[in-house]
Amino acid sequence: MKQLIIMRHAKSDWHSGTERDFDRVLNKRGRRAAGEMGLELKNMAAPPDRVVCSPALRARQTVERVFLKTGWRLDRLEFDESLYLASCDELIEVLRRFNDLDIVMVVGHNPGLEELMVYLCGSDIERTRKGKLLTTANIATIDLGPDGLDIGEEAKLVELIRPH
């Protein structure tokens, strides 16, 4: 893997009436932002070789809207239960399976995704006023170098895109 695209799921509805966190749906703002970010991803030079996503409903709905806007082939998409609320170490373990691919995208949850960004790129990344690296539906593109996740030096944050 030479490039990693990290996407946090879009804004979910905390008052949707579901009993389990896993089953929370996207709210109106989240649905709109997921589509907007799909259009941003469509303009990238090349689609990812693999998109690995948490199976939580809000993450699935996010990635479905991204795929609708990008037109990416569904055979590039994989759901992995271990990504649900995964820690940085758990994310790295999953992503190492794809180290031979050029571009991999992961769609999941905080705080694990933020921890992964800091682990890869260092802590000197611009944060929001509330101190967040990744708010909902944010996309971070990270160059990992020729060795992918088996790096000997810090990776480079290329771009951090936030919905409007």
Protein Blocks (a to p, Z undefined) as FASTA:
>chain_A
ZZdcddddddddfknopabfklpccdfklmmmmmmmmmmmmmpmbdcfbdcddfbfklmm
mmmmmmmmnopafklpccdfklgopafklmmmmmmmmmmpmbdcdddddfklmmmmmmmn
ojabccdfkopabdghiacdddebjnlmmccbdcddfbdcddZZ
